[in-house]
């Protein structure tokens, strides 16, 4: 039988049982739809987290100093020279206070930072400019607000606020820029020069954390151990106490954990969807066996006219595969529609969990997932359609023609 004739006969057979065919492929539609929806949504969540949390700074390293003594700004300057494996090192001063604009007042977190802070943390400006070395040296009364603070103080996170002023504590500061919101903060965050924060907010130049951007040629798998060793040597910590005195982690390790978590969740969801595919495959086999029974006289007639057993096998096998592919196509379409429908809800949940700014979650369409779904459909059609096809091919033509 020619391929064209085989396809024509297959299409005719499926068209004759539209309703039954649609009901039969529901399991395939649900299974493939679930796989596609979860794959697109998980990829979208991962991309959103990487972008919004700054996890794309794979060479960034966080260092927390759990020391019994206070540090100083001289310690920071010395560590910059002592740790050449870092392209840039920066420190932060943490504080809090009440910020007041012309119309509103809100509690905010205050972060004293150095001019190189964006180089390490990947902070993105949406308005204005960042703190300059001159601002740091002079202890200038200038600040940047994140979008959450802008919304809380001025009513709209997109409000143009550069040039306006805000009062924090007993001083008034000029707003020089706005940065994207990243972490969850009820009131928002305000950034000011480290020297200004030390003098007016925290009252100390001591720091208990540093962040660094590792040099491009540094092995990120060993930098945690190297960093702890260097910090221990600088601060005179005994080797056996180093692990308890410093906590160091890299963004690369966080990315690895994120990938592992997402992969585990995807495997779980795929396993659940696999049950639906198995049920769908059994439904396909049941329908094909029914078709064979209903078309025994047709099979006998074809064999009497010269059709070979292999032709009968190919026809019924192709019908089974076409059924599964049809279900797969419908499942892929509904899967992506479902992913986009769920994206808004998931985006709102992420916004509440990690950010006071709006988090836009966009499902990521992965061609590999589509190819995987197509392959699964063909496999299910071939596996569950083979037995009915062989049963049809084994029928005796004489007995088949006498079948009522």
N, C-alpha and C positions, 0 to 999 in steps of 0.2 A: 504493500500500500504506500502511495506517495505521501510525502509529508504534508502537502497541501490538502489532500483528501482526508488525511488523519486529523488535521486541525479542523476541517469543516465538519466532520462527523462528531468530533468532540464538542464543538460549539453548539451544534444542533441538539446533542444529547443534554447538555447543561441548560440550554434555553428551554427545553421541554419541561424542565423541573425547577423553574426559577425559585418558587417559594420554598421548596424543600432544600434547595441548594443554599439559599440565604440563611435558613435556620441552621443548617449543618455547619456552616463556617463561622457561627457566632463564637465558638470557643477559640478559633484561630484569631478572629478579630479582637477579642478581649485580650488574649495572651500577647499578641504582637503589639496591640495598642498600649498595653501596660509597660512592655519593655521599652518601646519608643518614648513614651511619656516620661518614664523614670530616667532614662538615659539623657534626654534633652533637659529635663529639669535639674538633675544632679550636675550636669556639665554647666548649666547656667548658674546654679548656686555657687559652684566652685569658682567660676569666672568672676562672679559678683564679690565673693569673699576676697579673692586675690586682688581685685581692683580697689574695693572700698577699704580694706584693712591694710593695704600697702604690703601684702605678702609677696608682691613681685620683687621686693628688695631682698633677693635671695642671699646676697652677700652681707646683709645686716646682722649684727651680733649684739645682743643685749647682755649687759653685765651688772649684777647686783652685788654690792659690797656689804657683807654682814660682819662689820668690824666693831671692835670695842672702843675704837677711838674715832674722833672726827677727822674728816679729810679737809683739804684746803684747795684753793685754786692753784696753788703751786704744785700740789700733787697731780692735778690734771695736766698742767704744762709739762711736768716731768714724764708722765705716762705717755704723752704724745710722742716724745723722743724715744722713750724706752720700748715702745711697741710698734716698730716699723712695719709689722705685718698688716697694720691697718692704714688704709688710705686716708681715712678721716676718723677722728674721735670727737665725741661731743658729750656734754653733761647737761642735766636738767635740774631745776629747782622746783619743787612741788609746793603749792600753797592753795589757799582758797580765800574767798571774800565775797562781798556783795558789790555787784556792778550796777551802776545807775546811769541810765540815759536821760534824755530830756523828758521822757514820758513814763518810763518803766524802771523797775528795780528787780534784780534777780540774783540768786546765789550762783556763783560760777566757780569752776576750778581754774587756778592760775598756774601757768607753766613758764618758768624763767628759762630761756634758751639762748644759745649762742648763734651767731650768724650762719654757722655751718650746719645747723639743725636740719634744714630741708635736704641737704646733700646726703645725709645719713638716713633720715626717716622717709624720704620720698614725699614730703608734704607738698600738696599742690595748692597754688594760689588761685583764687577766683577773682580777686580784686587787688589793686595796689601792688606794693612791694614788701619784701621781707626786711627784717632787722639788719642793719648794716654794722660793720666793725666800728664805725664812728658812734653809732647809737650805743653799742656795748661799752665802748671805752668811756663815753660821757655819762652813762647811766641815764639815758634820755627817757622822758616820760612819754613813750610811744608804745602802742599795743597793736596786735592783730587779733581779730575775733574769728572763731570758727562759725560756720553757717548756723549752727544751733543757737549760739549766743546772739548772732545778728537777728534771728527770728524772734527770740525771746525779748530782746531789748528794743527792736525797732519794728516788729510786727511781720516782717517778710524777709526770708533768708536771702533773697535776691536784691534787697534794698541797697542802694549805693551809699555806703557809709564812710568811705575814705574821705578824710578831712574833718569828719565830725569828732566829737569827743565823748568820753565815757569816764565816769568817776569810779575808781576802785579803791576802797578804803578811804583814806583822807586826802588822796591826790587825784588830779584830773589828768587823763591821758589822751593824747591825740591818736586817732585810729589811722594807721597807715596801710592796712591791708586786711583781707579776709581769706581764710583757708578753708578747704573742704572739711566737713565733719567726718570723723572716723569712728571713735569709740562711743559707747553709750554714756551720755552725761545728761542729767535732767536739765540743768541750766545752761550748759555750754562751757566752752573753754576760752580763756584769754591768754595770749602769748605776749610776753614782754622780754626785754633784754635781761640776761642772767644777772648782771650787776644791779639792775633796777629792782628785780625781784628779791635779791639777797639783801639789799639795803632797806626796802620798803615793805616787803611781804613776809619773808621767812626770817629775816634778821640774822642769817648766817650764810657764809660762803661754802659751807660744807656740802658735800654731795654723797649720795649712797647708791647712785646708779650711773652707768655710762652706756652709750651706744656707739658702735663703730661700724664703719663700712670697710670690709676686708679688701685688701689689694686683689686685683684680678688674678694674680698668679698664685694665690694662697690656696692650699688644700682645705676646703670647708669641712671635710670629715675629721680633721685633726685640730682645727682651730680652737674648739672648746677646751681641749686638754692643754694646748699651748697657752691660751689666754689665762687659764687658772694658774698655770705654773708661773707665768710672768707676773701676775698680780701677787701671788704668794711670795715670790722673791722680792718684789718691790716693797711690799708692806711688812716683810720679815715674818711671815707666817710659817710655822712648822709644816713640813710636808704632809704629816698625818692629819693636819687640821685644815688643809687647803680646801677640801671638798665641803666642809661645813662653813667656810668663811666667804666663799664666792659661789654665786649661782649664775651660770653662763648658758645661754641657749642661742641658737641661730635661727634665722627665718627659714633657712633651708630645711632644718629639722622639722619646723612647723609645717612647711609645705609637704614634707614627706608624710607627716602624721595626717594631714588633711587628705592627701591622696589615698592613704591606706583606709581612712574612715569612709571616704566616698566609695572606694572600691568594694569594701565590705558591705556597705548598704546596697550598692548596685547588685552585688551577687545575691543578696537576700531577696531583693525585689524580683530579680530575674528567676530565682528559684520558685517564687510564688507564681510568677507568670508562666513558668514551665508546666505547672500543674494544669493550668487552663489550656495550654497547648496540647498536653497529653490527652485531656478530655476531648479537645477539638479533634485530635487525630483519631481517637476511637470513634467519634461521631462520623468522621469521613469514612472510616472503614465500614461502619454500619450502613451508611448510605450506599456505598459502592456494592456491598453484598446484596442490598435490596435491589439495586439497579441490575445486577447480574441476574437475579431471580426473575425480575420483570421482563428482561430482554433475552430470555433463553431461546425463544423462537427466532429472534433477530440474529443471535449468535449462530444458531444452526444454519440459517439461511446464508449468512456470510461465508461460513465454512463450506457449504454446498456449492457456492459460487467460486470457490478457490482461495478464500482467505486462509492464511496460515495461522497457526497458534500464536506465533510471535506477533502477527498483526493485531490479533485480539488482545494480547497482553499489552501491547503498546497503546492501543486505543483506551483501554480502561485505566492504565497507569497515567496516561496523559490527562484524562478527565480528573483523576484524583489530584494530580499536581496543579492543574489549572484551578480547581476548587480552592486549594490551599493558597495559591498565589493571589487569587481574587480576594480571599480573606485577609491576606497579608497587606495588599494594597489599601483595602478599606481600613485595616488596623493601623497602618502607618499614618494615614490621613487623620483618623480620629485620635491617634496617639499625640500627634503634634498639636492638634486643636485642643486636646485635653491639657497638654503641657502649658500652652499659652493661657488657658483658663486658670490653671493652678498657679501660674507664675505670679499673678497679682496677689493672691493670698499668701504665698511663700515670701514674696517681696515685703509685704507688710509685717510678717513675722520676723524677718531678718532686721527690718528697720527698728522694731521694738527691742530686739535682742542686742543689736550692736551699734545702733546709730540713731541719733535724733533727727538726722537729715533723711531725705527720701532715698530709699534704695530701690533702684529699678532693676528688676530681675528679668532677663531675657533668655528664654530657652535656647540652647545651642544645638543646632541641627548638625549631627555628625553623619557624614556619608557612610562611615564604617558601620554605624548602627543600622542604617537602611540596608546595606549590603548583607549584614548579619541576619536581619529579619527575612530578607529575600531567600537567603540560603537555608534558613530554618524552615521556611514554607516549602521549599522544594524537597527538603529532606523528609519532612512530615508526609508530604504527598506521596513520595516514593516508598517510604517505609510502610505507611498504613494503607497504601493503595496496591501494594504488590500482591498481597494474599488474594484479595478479590479478583485482581487481574489474572492471576494464575488459575483461580477457580473457573473463571470464564473461559480461559484458553483450553482447559482440560475437558470441557463439555463435549460429549459425542454428538456430531451433527445430526445423525438419524434420530436419536432420542430427543434431541432438542427440537426438531421439526414437529414431533408428535406431542410436544409439551403444550398443555392447555393452560 
